[in-house]
Amino acid sequence: MLSIDIMSPNSDDRQPAECSADAEDLGPDLVTIRGIVLPIDWDRKGNVAAMAVSTYDEDEYLVEKDENGAALEAFMRKEVEVVGIVREAGGRQIITVKGMQPRSGHHAPEKN
């Protein structure tokens, strides 16, 4: 079981957040990532204890375990767009979720 109190993902599929008043308040650290929400750790009862967003370029962002991060569990194994603040700890990217939305019908960008 992971000892870090986090849940989510990492990548350079990151983009600066394009809108919302929060973007100005939070500065340049606010990014948007797109990918699939996946469980990465479970408790002894089989409940998801940690999750990540795996991006289309195979990066992984661990999701911070807070109210917004926990809400991502409703999108397990689904495509999402997440806006948040990314930091690095223990060699892993961690995202503190500020907003999210499902990305149904969207697919990975085509590579030329």
N, C-alpha and C positions, 0 to 999 in steps of 0.2 A: 504494500500500500504506500502511496506517496506521502511523504512527510511534509510537503509544502502545502500551505493552505490556499490552493489555487484550483482552477478548473480548466483553462483554455489554451490557445494556439500561437504560430509564428510564420513570417514571410515577407517577400518584397512584392507581394500582390497588394501591399499596403498603398493607400493613396490618401492624401490630405483630405479631411472631411470638407465637403463643398458647401454645406449650409448649416443653419441653426445658430442661434445666439451663443450656444455653448462653445462653438468652435472658436469664437473670439476670446471667450473667457479662459479656455483651457490652453490656448496657444498652439504652437506647432506640433505638439505631441499627439494631437487628436488625429486618428487615422481611420480609414475604412478598409475592412478586409472582407473577402468573399470566399466562402467555402462550405464545407459540410461539418455539422456538429457531430462529434464522435465521443463515446465514453472511453476513458483511458484508465480508470481505476474504479474498483467496487468495494463496498464494505462487506463485512462478514455475512450480512443478510442478502447480499446480491444487489443492493441498491447502488446506483451510480454515485461514486464519491468524488470523482473528478472527470472533467471533460475538456475537450479541445476543439478548436476549429481547424480543420485540415484544409489548406487552400489549394487552388488549382495547380500551383507550382510546387506542391508537395511540402510546403512549410507548415508548421504546426504552432498554434498559439494556445497556451494554456489559459483557461478562463478563470478569472479571479472569482473566488467564492463569496459573493455578496448578493444582495437582492436581485440586481440586474443580471448578474452572471447566472444565478440559479434559474432565472426565467428562460434561459437558453435551452434548458432540459426539455421544454415543450417542443423544441425543434430537432430533437435527436434524430440523426441520420437523414436530415433534410438540408437543403441548400439555404444559406442565410447570408445576409449582408450585416456586418457588425461595425458599429462606430464606437471607438474607445481610445483609451490611452495605453500605449504599449511600453513596457519596460523589460529589461533583461535581469534575470536572477538565476544563478546556478547554471548558466549556459543555455537557458531556455527563454523564449519570448513569452511574456505574460500580458494578457489584455484585461484591462478594467473596462467593462462594458458600460457605455453611456446610452446606447440605443441599438436596436436590431429590427430586422424585418425579414420575412421569408423571401426567397428568390425562386419560387416555383416557376418552372418553364424556362429558366435561364440555364445556360450550360457554360462549360469552361470556354475561355476564349480560344479561337482557332490559332494554331501556330503556322506561320508562313514558311 
